[in-house]
Each structure stands twice: as structure tokens, then as C-alpha cells.
Amino acid sequence: MESAALEPIRALLNQAYQTVMGKSCTRESEQAIVDFEKKHNIILPESYRDLLLYYGACHFGDPALYSVQELDWAYPAFVEAYHEYKKEYDLPEDLNPFPIGGFGEGSIAVLERNSGKVLMLIHDYAGDYPFQEVAPHFNGLMEMLAGSAIWVQEQMK
């Protein structure tokens, strides 16, 4: 049974995952997700989990969203990097980021679990605050990425 997290954008996702860019995406099994969550003692954010389960990770553009296999190495690397960022920057105590993908230049897309915002943890940042908002929520990010996949498909016609 599909959850309601992606319901507002389900038609758009269905269309995007039928494009050339989406057809190669593979859904994750419930077992693979559960195994990852147990291994890392973490629960995936609901909307991201649902995307993986019902559609698969997408590589429609930047950021490319992680599959469970990619998360298996990206999550521990993120946790280690985030601890270093916390030492270097004055980050809010209630910031609760979870890595969901990567940008081509090495930055990391994170879903901030408290606010629901999608942020970019900027690689080799030299300013005061290494996070930049990418989308106001996960579905907003997916609207942008799906729109890109559909646009590319239309240009190919």
C-alpha cells in the first residue's frame, strides 16, 4: 500500500519515471530498506523511503538521489563529514539532516528532518554557514527533478 507522502505529486512522478531518464530506475525492495535501517540504526525519512520503494532512486539531474546501495557507503561518510562540519561551524542544535543524494561537484543533498526542507551541504564551503536551501520540502525537490526529466524527454521528440 502506497503512503500519502508522495500523493500530491504521484501523477508527475509516474510521468517522469516513464521517460528515458526514469525507465532505468529500479525500485528498492522493502527488505533492502529495512536491512539498511537496521544496519545503520536509522529510519529513512518517509517521503524519500516511499520514493525508493515505489519508484527507485532517480538520476534526473542534480542532485542525483541515492539508492539503498549508494546510501550504504554515503550515509556513514556523511555522518563522519557532518561531525567535522559541526566542529568547524556554529550549526543549530536542532538541525537533523539525512543525506539523500549528491551534486556533481561533491556537495550533498540532505533532507532536514525537522523542517522538511531539502538543503545542500556545500563541499569545501568557505563562508559562515555551509547549508543552502534547495527546496522547501522533498516533494518540491521531486517536482523540479521530475520536471527536468519530462522536459528532456520532450526535447528528444
Rosetta constraint file for C-alpha pairs under 8 A:
AtomPair CA 2 CA 50 HARMONIC 7.52 0.50
AtomPair CA 2 CA 54 HARMONIC 7.54 0.50
AtomPair CA 3 CA 7 HARMONIC 7.49 0.50
AtomPair CA 3 CA 50 HARMONIC 7.09 0.50
AtomPair CA 4 CA 8 HARMONIC 7.98 0.50
AtomPair CA 5 CA 46 HARMONIC 6.82 0.50
AtomPair CA 5 CA 47 HARMONIC 5.19 0.50
AtomPair CA 5 CA 50 HARMONIC 7.31 0.50
AtomPair CA 6 CA 10 HARMONIC 5.78 0.50
AtomPair CA 6 CA 47 HARMONIC 6.26 0.50
AtomPair CA 6 CA 50 HARMONIC 7.28 0.50
AtomPair CA 6 CA 51 HARMONIC 7.52 0.50
AtomPair CA 6 CA 139 HARMONIC 6.86 0.50
AtomPair CA 9 CA 13 HARMONIC 6.20 0.50
AtomPair CA 9 CA 139 HARMONIC 6.93 0.50
AtomPair CA 9 CA 143 HARMONIC 7.15 0.50
AtomPair CA 10 CA 14 HARMONIC 6.04 0.50
AtomPair CA 11 CA 15 HARMONIC 6.29 0.50
AtomPair CA 12 CA 16 HARMONIC 6.17 0.50
AtomPair CA 12 CA 143 HARMONIC 7.33 0.50
AtomPair CA 12 CA 146 HARMONIC 6.76 0.50
AtomPair CA 12 CA 147 HARMONIC 7.86 0.50
AtomPair CA 13 CA 17 HARMONIC 5.95 0.50
AtomPair CA 13 CA 142 HARMONIC 7.80 0.50
AtomPair CA 13 CA 143 HARMONIC 7.97 0.50
AtomPair CA 13 CA 146 HARMONIC 6.24 0.50
AtomPair CA 14 CA 18 HARMONIC 6.44 0.50
AtomPair CA 15 CA 19 HARMONIC 6.90 0.50
AtomPair CA 15 CA 150 HARMONIC 7.30 0.50
AtomPair CA 16 CA 21 HARMONIC 7.80 0.50
AtomPair CA 16 CA 22 HARMONIC 6.11 0.50
AtomPair CA 16 CA 146 HARMONIC 5.11 0.50
AtomPair CA 16 CA 147 HARMONIC 7.24 0.50
AtomPair CA 16 CA 149 HARMONIC 5.77 0.50
AtomPair CA 16 CA 150 HARMONIC 5.54 0.50
AtomPair CA 17 CA 21 HARMONIC 7.17 0.50
AtomPair CA 17 CA 22 HARMONIC 3.92 0.50
AtomPair CA 17 CA 23 HARMONIC 5.79 0.50
AtomPair CA 17 CA 25 HARMONIC 7.53 0.50
AtomPair CA 17 CA 55 HARMONIC 7.26 0.50
AtomPair CA 17 CA 146 HARMONIC 7.90 0.50
AtomPair CA 18 CA 22 HARMONIC 5.63 0.50
AtomPair CA 18 CA 23 HARMONIC 5.55 0.50
AtomPair CA 19 CA 23 HARMONIC 6.03 0.50
AtomPair CA 19 CA 149 HARMONIC 6.67 0.50
AtomPair CA 19 CA 150 HARMONIC 6.56 0.50
AtomPair CA 19 CA 153 HARMONIC 5.97 0.50
AtomPair CA 20 CA 24 HARMONIC 7.51 0.50
AtomPair CA 20 CA 153 HARMONIC 6.69 0.50
AtomPair CA 21 CA 25 HARMONIC 7.91 0.50
AtomPair CA 21 CA 59 HARMONIC 7.22 0.50
AtomPair CA 21 CA 60 HARMONIC 6.12 0.50
AtomPair CA 21 CA 149 HARMONIC 6.21 0.50
AtomPair CA 21 CA 153 HARMONIC 7.96 0.50
AtomPair CA 22 CA 58 HARMONIC 6.88 0.50
AtomPair CA 22 CA 59 HARMONIC 7.76 0.50
AtomPair CA 22 CA 60 HARMONIC 7.32 0.50
AtomPair CA 22 CA 149 HARMONIC 7.51 0.50
AtomPair CA 25 CA 55 HARMONIC 7.14 0.50
AtomPair CA 25 CA 56 HARMONIC 5.48 0.50
AtomPair CA 25 CA 57 HARMONIC 6.33 0.50
AtomPair CA 25 CA 58 HARMONIC 6.37 0.50
AtomPair CA 26 CA 55 HARMONIC 6.85 0.50
AtomPair CA 26 CA 56 HARMONIC 4.88 0.50
AtomPair CA 26 CA 57 HARMONIC 7.12 0.50
AtomPair CA 27 CA 52 HARMONIC 5.86 0.50
AtomPair CA 27 CA 53 HARMONIC 5.45 0.50
AtomPair CA 27 CA 54 HARMONIC 5.85 0.50
AtomPair CA 27 CA 55 HARMONIC 5.07 0.50
AtomPair CA 27 CA 56 HARMONIC 3.90 0.50
AtomPair CA 27 CA 57 HARMONIC 7.35 0.50
AtomPair CA 28 CA 32 HARMONIC 6.53 0.50
AtomPair CA 28 CA 33 HARMONIC 7.00 0.50
AtomPair CA 28 CA 52 HARMONIC 5.47 0.50
AtomPair CA 28 CA 53 HARMONIC 4.90 0.50
AtomPair CA 28 CA 54 HARMONIC 7.49 0.50
AtomPair CA 28 CA 55 HARMONIC 7.85 0.50
AtomPair CA 28 CA 56 HARMONIC 5.82 0.50
AtomPair CA 28 CA 67 HARMONIC 7.59 0.50
AtomPair CA 28 CA 68 HARMONIC 7.20 0.50
AtomPair CA 29 CA 33 HARMONIC 6.48 0.50
AtomPair CA 29 CA 53 HARMONIC 6.18 0.50
AtomPair CA 30 CA 34 HARMONIC 6.11 0.50
AtomPair CA 30 CA 53 HARMONIC 6.58 0.50
AtomPair CA 31 CA 35 HARMONIC 5.92 0.50
AtomPair CA 32 CA 36 HARMONIC 6.21 0.50
AtomPair CA 32 CA 68 HARMONIC 7.05 0.50
AtomPair CA 33 CA 37 HARMONIC 6.19 0.50
AtomPair CA 33 CA 49 HARMONIC 7.75 0.50
AtomPair CA 33 CA 53 HARMONIC 8.00 0.50
AtomPair CA 33 CA 68 HARMONIC 6.61 0.50
AtomPair CA 34 CA 38 HARMONIC 6.11 0.50
AtomPair CA 35 CA 39 HARMONIC 6.01 0.50
AtomPair CA 36 CA 40 HARMONIC 6.17 0.50
AtomPair CA 36 CA 68 HARMONIC 7.05 0.50
AtomPair CA 36 CA 72 HARMONIC 6.96 0.50
AtomPair CA 37 CA 41 HARMONIC 5.48 0.50
AtomPair CA 37 CA 42 HARMONIC 4.93 0.50
AtomPair CA 37 CA 43 HARMONIC 5.50 0.50
AtomPair CA 37 CA 44 HARMONIC 6.99 0.50
AtomPair CA 38 CA 42 HARMONIC 6.82 0.50
AtomPair CA 44 CA 48 HARMONIC 6.88 0.50
AtomPair CA 44 CA 49 HARMONIC 5.65 0.50
AtomPair CA 45 CA 49 HARMONIC 5.96 0.50
AtomPair CA 45 CA 98 HARMONIC 7.87 0.50
AtomPair CA 45 CA 111 HARMONIC 7.82 0.50
AtomPair CA 45 CA 113 HARMONIC 6.98 0.50
AtomPair CA 46 CA 50 HARMONIC 6.04 0.50
AtomPair CA 47 CA 51 HARMONIC 6.21 0.50
AtomPair CA 47 CA 138 HARMONIC 6.86 0.50
AtomPair CA 47 CA 139 HARMONIC 7.75 0.50
AtomPair CA 48 CA 52 HARMONIC 6.32 0.50
AtomPair CA 48 CA 100 HARMONIC 7.48 0.50
AtomPair CA 48 CA 138 HARMONIC 7.47 0.50
AtomPair CA 49 CA 53 HARMONIC 6.12 0.50
AtomPair CA 50 CA 54 HARMONIC 5.87 0.50
AtomPair CA 50 CA 55 HARMONIC 7.84 0.50
AtomPair CA 51 CA 55 HARMONIC 5.31 0.50
AtomPair CA 51 CA 56 HARMONIC 5.98 0.50
AtomPair CA 51 CA 57 HARMONIC 7.05 0.50
AtomPair CA 52 CA 56 HARMONIC 4.08 0.50
AtomPair CA 52 CA 57 HARMONIC 5.47 0.50
AtomPair CA 52 CA 67 HARMONIC 6.97 0.50
AtomPair CA 52 CA 68 HARMONIC 7.90 0.50
AtomPair CA 56 CA 67 HARMONIC 6.98 0.50
AtomPair CA 57 CA 64 HARMONIC 7.84 0.50
AtomPair CA 57 CA 65 HARMONIC 5.38 0.50
AtomPair CA 57 CA 66 HARMONIC 5.70 0.50
AtomPair CA 57 CA 67 HARMONIC 4.95 0.50
AtomPair CA 58 CA 64 HARMONIC 6.09 0.50
AtomPair CA 58 CA 65 HARMONIC 5.37 0.50
AtomPair CA 58 CA 66 HARMONIC 7.55 0.50
AtomPair CA 59 CA 63 HARMONIC 7.47 0.50
AtomPair CA 59 CA 64 HARMONIC 4.44 0.50
AtomPair CA 59 CA 65 HARMONIC 6.18 0.50
AtomPair CA 60 CA 64 HARMONIC 6.59 0.50
AtomPair CA 60 CA 145 HARMONIC 5.73 0.50
AtomPair CA 60 CA 146 HARMONIC 6.92 0.50
AtomPair CA 60 CA 148 HARMONIC 6.71 0.50
AtomPair CA 60 CA 149 HARMONIC 5.50 0.50
AtomPair CA 61 CA 145 HARMONIC 6.41 0.50
AtomPair CA 61 CA 148 HARMONIC 7.32 0.50
AtomPair CA 61 CA 149 HARMONIC 7.87 0.50
AtomPair CA 62 CA 102 HARMONIC 7.19 0.50
AtomPair CA 62 CA 103 HARMONIC 5.25 0.50
AtomPair CA 62 CA 104 HARMONIC 6.79 0.50
AtomPair CA 62 CA 145 HARMONIC 7.78 0.50
AtomPair CA 63 CA 101 HARMONIC 5.70 0.50
AtomPair CA 63 CA 102 HARMONIC 5.09 0.50
AtomPair CA 63 CA 103 HARMONIC 4.62 0.50
AtomPair CA 63 CA 104 HARMONIC 7.41 0.50
AtomPair CA 63 CA 108 HARMONIC 7.92 0.50
AtomPair CA 63 CA 109 HARMONIC 6.45 0.50
AtomPair CA 64 CA 101 HARMONIC 5.32 0.50
AtomPair CA 64 CA 102 HARMONIC 5.51 0.50
AtomPair CA 64 CA 103 HARMONIC 6.52 0.50
AtomPair CA 65 CA 100 HARMONIC 5.61 0.50
AtomPair CA 65 CA 101 HARMONIC 3.98 0.50
AtomPair CA 65 CA 102 HARMONIC 6.58 0.50
AtomPair CA 66 CA 70 HARMONIC 5.41 0.50
AtomPair CA 66 CA 71 HARMONIC 5.81 0.50
AtomPair CA 66 CA 100 HARMONIC 5.69 0.50
AtomPair CA 66 CA 101 HARMONIC 4.86 0.50
AtomPair CA 66 CA 102 HARMONIC 7.45 0.50
AtomPair CA 67 CA 71 HARMONIC 6.06 0.50
AtomPair CA 68 CA 72 HARMONIC 6.18 0.50
AtomPair CA 69 CA 73 HARMONIC 7.45 0.50
AtomPair CA 70 CA 74 HARMONIC 6.00 0.50
AtomPair CA 71 CA 75 HARMONIC 5.23 0.50
AtomPair CA 71 CA 99 HARMONIC 8.00 0.50
AtomPair CA 71 CA 100 HARMONIC 7.76 0.50
AtomPair CA 72 CA 76 HARMONIC 7.27 0.50
AtomPair CA 73 CA 77 HARMONIC 6.42 0.50
AtomPair CA 74 CA 78 HARMONIC 5.93 0.50
AtomPair CA 74 CA 99 HARMONIC 7.53 0.50
AtomPair CA 75 CA 79 HARMONIC 6.23 0.50
AtomPair CA 75 CA 98 HARMONIC 7.96 0.50
AtomPair CA 75 CA 99 HARMONIC 6.45 0.50
AtomPair CA 76 CA 80 HARMONIC 6.31 0.50
AtomPair CA 77 CA 81 HARMONIC 6.16 0.50
AtomPair CA 78 CA 82 HARMONIC 5.83 0.50
AtomPair CA 78 CA 99 HARMONIC 6.80 0.50
AtomPair CA 79 CA 83 HARMONIC 6.32 0.50
AtomPair CA 80 CA 84 HARMONIC 6.69 0.50
AtomPair CA 81 CA 85 HARMONIC 6.32 0.50
AtomPair CA 82 CA 86 HARMONIC 6.14 0.50
AtomPair CA 83 CA 87 HARMONIC 6.52 0.50
AtomPair CA 84 CA 88 HARMONIC 6.44 0.50
AtomPair CA 85 CA 89 HARMONIC 5.82 0.50
AtomPair CA 86 CA 90 HARMONIC 6.68 0.50
AtomPair CA 86 CA 91 HARMONIC 6.10 0.50
AtomPair CA 89 CA 128 HARMONIC 6.90 0.50
AtomPair CA 89 CA 129 HARMONIC 6.69 0.50
AtomPair CA 89 CA 130 HARMONIC 7.82 0.50
AtomPair CA 90 CA 129 HARMONIC 7.66 0.50
AtomPair CA 91 CA 95 HARMONIC 7.21 0.50
AtomPair CA 91 CA 129 HARMONIC 7.52 0.50
AtomPair CA 94 CA 114 HARMONIC 7.61 0.50
AtomPair CA 95 CA 112 HARMONIC 6.84 0.50
AtomPair CA 95 CA 113 HARMONIC 7.97 0.50
AtomPair CA 95 CA 114 HARMONIC 7.14 0.50
AtomPair CA 96 CA 112 HARMONIC 5.41 0.50
AtomPair CA 96 CA 113 HARMONIC 5.50 0.50
AtomPair CA 96 CA 114 HARMONIC 6.28 0.50
AtomPair CA 97 CA 110 HARMONIC 5.59 0.50
AtomPair CA 97 CA 111 HARMONIC 5.52 0.50
AtomPair CA 97 CA 112 HARMONIC 4.26 0.50
AtomPair CA 97 CA 113 HARMONIC 6.03 0.50
AtomPair CA 98 CA 110 HARMONIC 5.06 0.50
AtomPair CA 98 CA 111 HARMONIC 5.18 0.50
AtomPair CA 98 CA 112 HARMONIC 6.29 0.50
AtomPair CA 98 CA 113 HARMONIC 7.06 0.50
AtomPair CA 99 CA 108 HARMONIC 6.63 0.50
AtomPair CA 99 CA 109 HARMONIC 5.83 0.50
AtomPair CA 99 CA 110 HARMONIC 4.23 0.50
AtomPair CA 99 CA 111 HARMONIC 6.38 0.50
AtomPair CA 100 CA 108 HARMONIC 7.71 0.50
AtomPair CA 100 CA 109 HARMONIC 5.65 0.50
AtomPair CA 100 CA 110 HARMONIC 5.35 0.50
AtomPair CA 100 CA 111 HARMONIC 6.54 0.50
AtomPair CA 101 CA 108 HARMONIC 5.99 0.50
AtomPair CA 101 CA 109 HARMONIC 4.88 0.50
AtomPair CA 101 CA 110 HARMONIC 6.96 0.50
AtomPair CA 102 CA 106 HARMONIC 6.63 0.50
AtomPair CA 102 CA 107 HARMONIC 6.00 0.50
AtomPair CA 102 CA 108 HARMONIC 4.56 0.50
AtomPair CA 102 CA 109 HARMONIC 5.47 0.50
AtomPair CA 103 CA 107 HARMONIC 5.19 0.50
AtomPair CA 103 CA 108 HARMONIC 6.01 0.50
AtomPair CA 103 CA 109 HARMONIC 6.98 0.50
AtomPair CA 105 CA 123 HARMONIC 7.58 0.50
AtomPair CA 106 CA 122 HARMONIC 7.78 0.50
AtomPair CA 106 CA 123 HARMONIC 5.67 0.50
AtomPair CA 107 CA 120 HARMONIC 6.46 0.50
AtomPair CA 107 CA 121 HARMONIC 5.61 0.50
AtomPair CA 107 CA 122 HARMONIC 4.73 0.50
AtomPair CA 107 CA 123 HARMONIC 4.51 0.50
AtomPair CA 108 CA 120 HARMONIC 5.57 0.50
AtomPair CA 108 CA 121 HARMONIC 5.08 0.50
AtomPair CA 108 CA 122 HARMONIC 6.74 0.50
AtomPair CA 108 CA 123 HARMONIC 7.42 0.50
AtomPair CA 109 CA 118 HARMONIC 6.82 0.50
AtomPair CA 109 CA 119 HARMONIC 5.77 0.50
AtomPair CA 109 CA 120 HARMONIC 4.66 0.50
AtomPair CA 109 CA 121 HARMONIC 6.36 0.50
AtomPair CA 110 CA 118 HARMONIC 5.67 0.50
AtomPair CA 110 CA 119 HARMONIC 5.23 0.50
AtomPair CA 110 CA 120 HARMONIC 6.14 0.50
AtomPair CA 110 CA 121 HARMONIC 7.07 0.50
AtomPair CA 111 CA 116 HARMONIC 6.34 0.50
AtomPair CA 111 CA 117 HARMONIC 5.95 0.50
AtomPair CA 111 CA 118 HARMONIC 4.59 0.50
AtomPair CA 111 CA 119 HARMONIC 6.30 0.50
AtomPair CA 111 CA 138 HARMONIC 7.17 0.50
AtomPair CA 112 CA 116 HARMONIC 5.28 0.50
AtomPair CA 112 CA 117 HARMONIC 5.38 0.50
AtomPair CA 112 CA 118 HARMONIC 6.12 0.50
AtomPair CA 112 CA 119 HARMONIC 6.96 0.50
AtomPair CA 113 CA 117 HARMONIC 7.54 0.50
AtomPair CA 116 CA 136 HARMONIC 7.12 0.50
AtomPair CA 116 CA 137 HARMONIC 5.13 0.50
AtomPair CA 116 CA 138 HARMONIC 6.86 0.50
AtomPair CA 117 CA 133 HARMONIC 7.05 0.50
AtomPair CA 117 CA 134 HARMONIC 7.77 0.50
AtomPair CA 117 CA 135 HARMONIC 6.07 0.50
AtomPair CA 117 CA 136 HARMONIC 4.68 0.50
AtomPair CA 117 CA 137 HARMONIC 4.40 0.50
AtomPair CA 117 CA 138 HARMONIC 6.73 0.50
AtomPair CA 118 CA 133 HARMONIC 6.11 0.50
AtomPair CA 118 CA 134 HARMONIC 5.51 0.50
AtomPair CA 118 CA 135 HARMONIC 5.10 0.50
AtomPair CA 118 CA 136 HARMONIC 6.28 0.50
AtomPair CA 118 CA 137 HARMONIC 5.70 0.50
AtomPair CA 118 CA 138 HARMONIC 6.12 0.50
AtomPair CA 118 CA 141 HARMONIC 7.18 0.50
AtomPair CA 119 CA 131 HARMONIC 6.08 0.50
AtomPair CA 119 CA 132 HARMONIC 5.41 0.50
AtomPair CA 119 CA 133 HARMONIC 4.40 0.50
AtomPair CA 119 CA 134 HARMONIC 5.17 0.50
AtomPair CA 119 CA 135 HARMONIC 7.02 0.50
AtomPair CA 120 CA 131 HARMONIC 5.41 0.50
AtomPair CA 120 CA 132 HARMONIC 5.16 0.50
AtomPair CA 120 CA 133 HARMONIC 6.28 0.50
AtomPair CA 120 CA 134 HARMONIC 6.33 0.50
AtomPair CA 121 CA 130 HARMONIC 5.72 0.50
AtomPair CA 121 CA 131 HARMONIC 4.70 0.50
AtomPair CA 121 CA 132 HARMONIC 6.80 0.50
AtomPair CA 122 CA 130 HARMONIC 5.43 0.50
AtomPair CA 122 CA 131 HARMONIC 6.11 0.50
AtomPair CA 122 CA 132 HARMONIC 7.40 0.50
AtomPair CA 123 CA 130 HARMONIC 7.98 0.50
AtomPair CA 125 CA 130 HARMONIC 5.69 0.50
AtomPair CA 126 CA 130 HARMONIC 7.77 0.50
AtomPair CA 134 CA 141 HARMONIC 7.32 0.50
AtomPair CA 135 CA 140 HARMONIC 5.67 0.50
AtomPair CA 135 CA 141 HARMONIC 5.38 0.50
AtomPair CA 136 CA 140 HARMONIC 6.30 0.50
AtomPair CA 136 CA 141 HARMONIC 7.79 0.50
AtomPair CA 137 CA 141 HARMONIC 6.60 0.50
AtomPair CA 138 CA 142 HARMONIC 6.29 0.50
AtomPair CA 139 CA 143 HARMONIC 6.05 0.50
AtomPair CA 140 CA 144 HARMONIC 6.45 0.50
AtomPair CA 141 CA 145 HARMONIC 6.27 0.50
AtomPair CA 142 CA 146 HARMONIC 5.72 0.50
AtomPair CA 143 CA 147 HARMONIC 5.86 0.50
AtomPair CA 144 CA 148 HARMONIC 6.29 0.50
AtomPair CA 145 CA 149 HARMONIC 6.44 0.50
AtomPair CA 146 CA 150 HARMONIC 6.22 0.50
AtomPair CA 147 CA 151 HARMONIC 6.03 0.50
AtomPair CA 148 CA 152 HARMONIC 6.16 0.50
AtomPair CA 149 CA 153 HARMONIC 6.22 0.50
AtomPair CA 150 CA 154 HARMONIC 6.20 0.50
AtomPair CA 151 CA 155 HARMONIC 6.24 0.50
AtomPair CA 152 CA 156 HARMONIC 6.34 0.50
AtomPair CA 153 CA 157 HARMONIC 6.84 0.50
